[in-house]
Amino acid sequence: VGLSSPMVPRIRKVLEPMPRLRATVVHGFGRGSKLLGFPTANMEVRWEKEGEKESLKPEEQAMLEFARDCEPGIYFAWAQVANGPDRGIYKTAMSVGWNPTFTDVKAKTIEPWILHDYETDFYGSELRLVICGFVRP
């Protein structure tokens, strides 16, 4: 007589090598924390420079290649806000893809949810990630 909920398959595949990415934290739609209760740090992906490899810094190229080539889904990682209010290294759940909750996302996004309570926002700061593995689509 209980409610049944569909199980979400979990894969937990370790990535080898583990991608190391860094990018500037940019403003997103503002729905992660306000609407859903999961504040995410939206990482800048230079989609407008795709095909212009020579105009990108190496870290911008790495971010663009990861965003373009990785499987959309949920990843687990470690994150550090390199020049932000708190330089600790924290566990992170990360969404990559076209957000299925909202239909107005036109480009693949990378949105880490750092499992730490920051006292202030860190827009414009450099976020560094070590992506350890893939959890699920």
PyMOL commands that set and color helices and strands:
alter all, ss='L'
color gray80, all
select helices_A, chain A and resi 47-49+53-55+58-69
alter helices_A, ss='H'
color red, helices_A
select strands_A, chain A and resi 13-14+20-26+42-43+73-81+89-97+109-114+126-136
alter strands_A, ss='S'
color yellow, strands_A
deselect
rebuild
show_as cartoon
